Amino acid sequence: MINKVVAGAADAVADIPDGASLAVGGFGLCGIPVALIQALHEAGTTDLETISNNCGVDDWGLGVLLKDGRIRRTISSYVGENKEFARQFLAGELEVELTPQGTLAEKLRAGGAGIPAFYTTAGVGTQVSEGGLPRKYDDAGNVLVASEPKEVRRFHGTEYVLEESLTPDFALVHAWKGDRLGNLVYHATAMNFNPLCAMAGRITIAEVEELVEPGELDPQQIHTPGIFVQRVVAAPGVEKRIEKRTVSGGN
């Protein structure tokens, strides 16, 4: 039995090199690995390729790395809450691979399952399959890099596009509970993308709100088995922010 707990977030991300690819869990600001992202920022790591549902907001989550120019390229499905993201993309400072949300989820899941590629109907007949989707501009606003056409095949009368899976160098995830062996339990919406990222990463680092001993987690309630996780960091009391707060007005 391997004790996968490391002393702190800084130690957990210390060997992530410049230029690494990272899958980062969470949905919006829910379930994002705040402690690990902050530690990576403090380490000065740069030239990163990130894979995430979104790229945080201007001052939180992956947005902290983005603001300081640490992210070279990102694969995401939603990028609408970050003004700095839009500025960098349109100024030619950031390469962006926009991917349908379900396709992104399956790219990660399939990568973790050892499936190199799969067919899906999502994106057939659009620039997702036909190519030409802008990925990077130059500083004059011209398209410098565009997506390539993808293979399309017909199965049972329906067209499907071939999508390649993702197996990034590292995955950073946030869990509600975890034990010393790396078994993880997520809470509510934090289930989004965290289990998939944990599967896909060659080295998966998990921050957990509550660290427990082996045997304390109900085996039937474990979402990510420890076989997918290489490092565990206790992060009790980590700050959680609300992306958009809606308050009803009184009479």
Sine and cosine of phi, psi and omega as CSV:
sin_phi,cos_phi,sin_psi,cos_psi,sin_omega,cos_omega
0.00,0.00,0.80,-0.60,-0.08,-1.00
-0.98,-0.19,0.81,-0.59,0.10,-0.99
-0.99,0.14,0.93,-0.38,-0.11,-0.99
-0.99,-0.14,0.10,1.00,-0.03,-1.00
-0.96,0.27,0.75,-0.66,0.10,-1.00
-0.93,-0.36,0.30,-0.95,-0.18,-0.98
-0.89,0.46,-0.61,0.80,-0.04,-1.00
-0.23,-0.97,0.09,-1.00,-0.05,-1.00
-0.89,0.46,-0.61,0.79,-0.01,-1.00
-0.88,0.48,-0.68,0.73,0.04,-1.00
-0.91,0.41,-0.59,0.81,-0.07,-1.00
-0.91,0.41,-0.55,0.83,-0.06,-1.00
-0.97,-0.26,0.10,1.00,-0.14,-0.99
-0.87,0.49,-0.50,0.86,-0.06,-1.00
-0.99,-0.13,0.14,0.99,0.09,-1.00
-0.96,0.28,0.90,-0.44,-0.11,-0.99
-1.00,0.06,0.27,-0.96,0.18,-0.98
-0.84,0.54,0.64,-0.77,0.03,-1.00
1.00,0.04,0.02,1.00,-0.04,-1.00
-0.95,0.31,0.40,-0.92,0.14,-0.99
-0.98,-0.18,0.67,-0.74,-0.10,-1.00
-0.75,-0.66,0.78,-0.63,0.23,-0.97
-1.00,-0.08,0.78,-0.63,-0.09,-1.00
-0.83,-0.56,0.85,-0.52,-0.09,-1.00
-0.97,0.25,0.17,-0.99,0.05,-1.00
0.92,-0.40,0.18,-0.98,-0.04,-1.00
-0.65,-0.76,0.94,-0.35,-0.19,-0.98
0.91,0.40,-0.83,-0.55,0.10,-1.00
-0.97,-0.25,0.09,1.00,-0.02,-1.00
-1.00,0.05,0.82,-0.58,0.08,-1.00
0.96,0.26,0.34,0.94,0.02,-1.00
-1.00,0.10,0.53,-0.85,-0.04,-1.00
-0.99,0.16,0.97,0.25,-0.13,-0.99
-0.85,0.53,-0.74,0.67,-0.06,-1.00
-0.88,0.47,-0.65,0.76,-0.02,-1.00
-0.94,0.33,-0.64,0.77,0.04,-1.00
-0.90,0.44,-0.69,0.73,0.01,-1.00
-0.90,0.44,-0.64,0.77,0.02,-1.00
-0.91,0.42,-0.63,0.78,0.02,-1.00
-0.92,0.40,-0.62,0.78,0.05,-1.00
-0.89,0.45,-0.71,0.70,-0.01,-1.00
-0.91,0.41,-0.46,0.89,0.01,-1.00
-0.96,0.28,-0.28,0.96,0.02,-1.00
0.99,0.13,0.18,0.98,-0.03,-1.00
-0.89,0.46,0.67,-0.74,-0.12,-0.99
-0.64,-0.77,-0.02,-1.00,0.03,-1.00
0.86,0.51,0.62,0.79,-0.12,-0.99
-1.00,0.06,0.48,-0.88,0.21,-0.98
-0.93,-0.36,0.87,-0.49,-0.04,-1.00
-0.95,-0.31,0.57,-0.82,0.07,-1.00
-0.83,-0.55,0.92,-0.39,-0.06,-1.00
-0.36,-0.93,0.35,-0.94,0.04,-1.00
-0.85,0.52,-0.67,0.74,0.04,-1.00
-0.57,-0.82,0.06,-1.00,-0.10,-1.00
-0.93,-0.38,0.62,0.78,0.04,-1.00
0.95,0.32,-0.27,-0.96,0.11,-0.99
-0.89,-0.47,0.01,-1.00,-0.17,-0.99
-0.84,0.54,-0.52,0.85,-0.09,-1.00
-0.81,-0.59,0.34,0.94,-0.05,-1.00
-0.46,-0.89,0.46,-0.89,0.00,-1.00
0.92,0.39,-0.58,-0.82,0.00,-1.00
-0.88,0.47,-0.32,0.95,0.05,-1.00
-0.86,0.52,-0.44,0.90,0.03,-1.00
-0.92,0.39,-0.70,0.72,0.04,-1.00
-0.93,0.37,-0.66,0.75,-0.02,-1.00
-0.88,0.47,-0.69,0.72,-0.05,-1.00
-0.85,0.53,-0.58,0.82,-0.02,-1.00
-1.00,-0.03,0.19,0.98,0.07,-1.00
0.95,0.32,0.47,0.89,-0.04,-1.00
-1.00,0.04,-0.24,0.97,-0.06,-1.00
-0.97,-0.26,0.85,-0.53,0.00,-1.00
-1.00,0.03,-0.60,0.80,-0.11,-0.99
-0.50,-0.87,0.57,-0.82,0.05,-1.00
-0.65,-0.76,0.56,-0.83,0.11,-0.99
-0.92,-0.40,0.91,-0.41,-0.11,-0.99
-0.57,-0.82,0.24,-0.97,0.05,-1.00
-0.93,-0.37,-0.34,0.94,-0.01,-1.00
-0.59,-0.81,0.81,-0.59,-0.08,-1.00
-0.72,-0.70,0.40,0.92,-0.18,-0.98
-1.00,0.10,0.00,1.00,-0.08,-1.00
-0.95,-0.32,0.25,0.97,-0.12,-0.99
-0.74,-0.67,0.97,-0.25,-0.03,-1.00
-0.91,0.42,-0.60,0.80,0.01,-1.00
-0.91,0.41,-0.58,0.82,0.07,-1.00
-0.85,0.52,-0.77,0.64,-0.01,-1.00
-0.88,0.48,-0.67,0.74,-0.01,-1.00
-0.88,0.47,-0.73,0.68,-0.03,-1.00
-0.91,0.42,-0.66,0.75,-0.01,-1.00
-0.89,0.45,-0.76,0.65,-0.06,-1.00
-0.95,0.31,-0.38,0.93,0.03,-1.00
-1.00,0.02,-0.02,1.00,0.02,-1.00
0.99,0.16,0.30,0.95,-0.02,-1.00
-1.00,-0.07,-0.22,0.98,-0.12,-0.99
-0.66,-0.75,0.72,-0.69,0.09,-1.00
-1.00,-0.10,0.73,-0.68,-0.10,-0.99
-0.79,-0.62,0.80,-0.59,0.12,-0.99
-0.94,-0.33,0.99,-0.13,0.02,-1.00
-0.97,0.25,0.74,-0.68,-0.12,-0.99
-0.70,-0.71,0.72,-0.70,0.08,-1.00
-0.79,0.62,0.62,-0.78,-0.15,-0.99
-0.86,0.52,-0.73,0.69,0.02,-1.00
-0.90,0.43,-0.58,0.81,0.04,-1.00
-0.91,0.41,-0.66,0.75,0.03,-1.00
-0.88,0.48,-0.69,0.72,0.03,-1.00
-0.87,0.49,-0.70,0.72,-0.02,-1.00
-0.95,0.32,-0.53,0.85,0.07,-1.00
-0.85,0.52,-0.65,0.76,0.01,-1.00
-0.96,0.28,-0.72,0.70,-0.01,-1.00
-0.88,0.47,-0.72,0.70,-0.01,-1.00
-0.90,0.43,-0.63,0.78,0.05,-1.00
-0.86,0.51,-0.68,0.73,0.02,-1.00
-0.93,0.38,-0.44,0.90,0.00,-1.00
-1.00,0.00,0.01,1.00,0.01,-1.00
0.99,0.17,0.34,0.94,0.01,-1.00
-0.99,-0.17,0.90,-0.44,-0.15,-0.99
-0.96,0.28,-0.42,0.91,-0.03,-1.00
-0.30,-0.95,0.25,-0.97,-0.02,-1.00
-0.41,-0.91,0.28,-0.96,0.05,-1.00
-0.97,-0.26,0.61,-0.79,0.04,-1.00
-0.55,-0.83,0.44,-0.90,0.06,-1.00
-0.99,0.16,-0.30,0.95,-0.06,-1.00
-0.89,0.45,0.85,-0.52,0.06,-1.00
1.00,-0.10,-0.11,0.99,0.02,-1.00
-0.89,0.46,0.72,-0.70,0.01,-1.00
0.99,0.14,0.13,0.99,0.03,-1.00
-0.84,-0.54,-0.01,-1.00,0.05,-1.00
-0.90,0.43,-0.32,0.95,0.07,-1.00
-0.86,0.51,-0.67,0.75,0.00,-1.00
-0.99,-0.14,-0.56,0.83,-0.10,-1.00
-1.00,0.07,-0.23,0.97,0.00,-1.00
1.00,0.04,0.13,-0.99,0.01,-1.00
1.00,-0.07,0.01,1.00,0.03,-1.00
-0.96,0.27,0.85,-0.53,-0.04,-1.00
-0.86,0.52,0.76,-0.65,0.07,-1.00
-0.92,-0.38,-0.50,0.86,0.05,-1.00
-0.46,-0.89,0.67,-0.74,0.06,-1.00
-0.97,-0.24,0.30,-0.95,0.21,-0.98
-1.00,-0.03,0.01,-1.00,-0.09,-1.00
-0.95,0.30,-0.08,1.00,0.05,-1.00
-0.98,-0.19,0.02,1.00,0.03,-1.00
1.00,0.00,0.14,0.99,0.06,-1.00
-1.00,0.05,0.53,-0.85,0.02,-1.00
-0.95,0.31,0.89,-0.46,-0.02,-1.00
-1.00,-0.06,-0.63,0.77,0.02,-1.00
-0.74,-0.68,0.77,-0.64,0.04,-1.00
-0.81,-0.59,0.38,-0.93,0.00,-1.00
-0.93,0.38,0.50,-0.87,0.02,-1.00
-1.00,0.01,0.45,-0.90,0.11,-0.99
-0.88,0.48,0.54,-0.84,0.02,-1.00
-0.93,-0.38,0.39,-0.92,0.02,-1.00
-0.91,0.42,0.72,-0.70,0.07,-1.00
-0.84,-0.55,0.75,-0.66,0.03,-1.00
-0.76,-0.65,0.41,-0.91,0.00,-1.00
-0.97,-0.24,0.78,-0.63,0.07,-1.00
-0.81,-0.59,0.84,-0.54,0.06,-1.00
0.79,0.61,0.63,0.78,0.07,-1.00
1.00,0.08,0.03,1.00,-0.03,-1.00
-0.86,-0.51,0.64,-0.76,0.01,-1.00
-1.00,0.06,0.64,-0.77,0.01,-1.00
-0.74,-0.67,0.55,-0.83,0.04,-1.00
-0.97,-0.24,0.62,-0.78,0.00,-1.00
-0.99,0.11,0.82,-0.57,0.03,-1.00
-0.88,-0.48,0.73,-0.69,0.03,-1.00
-1.00,0.09,0.55,-0.83,-0.02,-1.00
-0.98,0.19,0.15,-0.99,-0.04,-1.00
-0.85,-0.52,0.74,-0.67,0.09,-1.00
-0.69,-0.72,0.98,0.21,-0.07,-1.00
-0.92,0.39,0.28,-0.96,-0.01,-1.00
-0.88,0.48,-0.68,0.74,-0.05,-1.00
-0.70,-0.72,0.41,-0.91,0.17,-0.99
-0.77,-0.64,0.70,-0.72,0.06,-1.00
-0.91,-0.42,0.85,-0.53,-0.06,-1.00
-0.73,-0.68,0.33,-0.94,0.03,-1.00
-0.85,-0.53,0.76,-0.64,0.02,-1.00
-0.80,-0.60,0.40,-0.92,0.05,-1.00
-0.95,0.30,-0.77,0.64,0.03,-1.00
-0.72,-0.69,0.49,-0.87,0.08,-1.00
-0.40,-0.92,0.47,-0.88,0.06,-1.00
-0.95,-0.31,0.04,-1.00,-0.10,-1.00
-0.93,0.37,-0.24,0.97,0.01,-1.00
-1.00,-0.03,-0.07,1.00,0.04,-1.00
0.99,-0.11,0.05,1.00,0.08,-1.00
-0.94,0.33,0.71,-0.70,-0.14,-0.99
-0.81,-0.59,0.55,-0.83,0.12,-0.99
-0.79,-0.61,0.79,-0.62,0.01,-1.00
-0.98,-0.20,0.31,-0.95,-0.03,-1.00
-0.88,-0.47,0.84,-0.54,0.16,-0.99
0.79,0.61,-0.79,-0.62,-0.11,-0.99
-0.90,0.43,-0.31,0.95,0.06,-1.00
-0.91,0.42,-0.18,0.98,0.12,-0.99
-0.89,0.46,-0.44,0.90,-0.06,-1.00
-0.90,0.44,0.88,-0.47,0.10,-0.99
0.95,0.31,-0.39,0.92,0.01,-1.00
-0.88,0.47,-0.76,0.65,0.02,-1.00
-0.88,0.47,-0.58,0.81,-0.02,-1.00
-0.94,0.35,-0.69,0.72,0.05,-1.00
-0.89,0.45,-0.65,0.76,0.00,-1.00
-0.87,0.49,-0.61,0.79,0.03,-1.00
-0.93,0.37,-0.64,0.77,-0.19,-0.98
-0.98,0.20,-0.54,0.84,-0.11,-0.99
-0.92,0.40,0.66,-0.75,0.10,-1.00
-0.92,0.39,-0.61,0.79,0.15,-0.99
-0.81,-0.58,0.89,-0.46,-0.04,-1.00
-0.95,-0.30,0.79,-0.62,-0.01,-1.00
-0.90,-0.43,0.83,-0.56,-0.06,-1.00
-0.90,-0.43,0.78,-0.62,0.20,-0.98
-0.99,-0.12,0.69,-0.72,-0.07,-1.00
-0.81,-0.59,0.64,-0.76,0.01,-1.00
-0.95,0.33,-0.58,0.82,-0.01,-1.00
-0.74,-0.68,0.89,-0.46,0.02,-1.00
-1.00,-0.08,0.82,-0.57,-0.03,-1.00
-0.85,-0.52,0.17,-0.98,0.00,-1.00
-1.00,0.07,0.43,-0.90,0.06,-1.00
-0.82,0.58,0.72,-0.70,-0.02,-1.00
0.99,-0.16,-0.28,0.96,0.00,-1.00
-0.98,0.19,-0.41,0.91,0.02,-1.00
-1.00,0.05,0.70,-0.72,0.09,-1.00
-0.91,0.41,0.87,-0.49,-0.03,-1.00
-0.81,0.59,-0.52,0.86,-0.02,-1.00
-0.97,0.23,-0.20,0.98,-0.01,-1.00
-0.97,-0.24,-0.02,1.00,-0.02,-1.00
-0.96,0.28,0.79,-0.61,-0.01,-1.00
-1.00,-0.02,-0.65,0.76,0.05,-1.00
-0.86,-0.51,0.91,-0.41,0.05,-1.00
-0.92,0.38,0.51,-0.86,-0.05,-1.00
-0.86,0.52,-0.32,0.95,-0.01,-1.00
-0.88,0.48,-0.42,0.91,-0.02,-1.00
-1.00,0.03,-0.15,0.99,-0.16,-0.99
-0.90,-0.44,0.74,-0.67,-0.01,-1.00
-0.97,-0.23,-0.47,0.89,-0.04,-1.00
-0.64,-0.77,0.59,-0.81,0.02,-1.00
-0.78,-0.63,0.71,-0.70,0.02,-1.00
-0.81,-0.58,0.77,-0.64,0.09,-1.00
-0.97,0.23,0.80,-0.59,0.00,-1.00
-0.71,-0.70,0.90,0.44,0.00,-1.00
-0.94,0.35,0.59,-0.81,0.08,-1.00
0.94,0.35,0.32,0.95,0.01,-1.00
-0.87,0.48,0.64,-0.77,-0.06,-1.00
-0.92,0.40,0.69,-0.72,0.06,-1.00
-0.86,-0.52,0.79,-0.62,0.00,-1.00
-0.93,-0.38,0.44,-0.90,0.05,-1.00
-0.99,-0.16,0.80,-0.60,-0.07,-1.00
-0.90,0.44,-0.74,0.67,0.05,-1.00
-0.69,-0.73,0.86,-0.51,-0.01,-1.00
-0.99,-0.16,0.81,-0.59,0.03,-1.00
-0.91,-0.42,0.84,-0.55,-0.03,-1.00
-0.85,-0.53,0.80,-0.59,0.02,-1.00
-0.97,0.24,0.62,-0.79,-0.02,-1.00
-1.00,0.08,0.57,-0.82,0.03,-1.00
-1.00,0.09,0.28,-0.96,0.04,-1.00
-0.99,0.12,0.00,0.00,0.00,0.00
